[in-house]
Amino acid sequence: RQAIRDAGAKLFFLPKYSPDLNPIEMLFAKLKHLLRKAARRNPDAICDAIASILDTVTPPQCRNFFAQAGYDLR
């Protein structure tokens, strides 16, 4: 915690189960949806599909995930 304060950042605690406040959960939901569409079944194909999907995530999409979770990135 001290390292976070020393870096000039603030630490906020989320309620125990709050995926709507956690931007990474929105990315995971998108990833799972696209993986289901890809219908890959062996480990190598799944890893390749994950890499391809993550390559399509754009900075504006990431900003949108944060905005939907109520974070102001300005």
C-alpha positions, 0 to 999 in steps of 0.5 A: 500500500505504501508503494502505491501511495509513494507512486502518487496513486490512490487505492480503492477497494471494490465490494467482494463481488462487483464485476460491473465495477471491474473493467477487466471483467468486461474484457473477459466477457468479450474474450469468452464470447469470441472464443465460443464463436471460434469453437476451438477445442484443442489447447494450441488452437485455443491459445492461438484464438486468444492471441488473435482476439486480444490483438483486436482489442483497441485503446478506445474499447479499453477506455469504454470498459473503464467508462462503463465501470464508472472510472473517469480517465481524464 
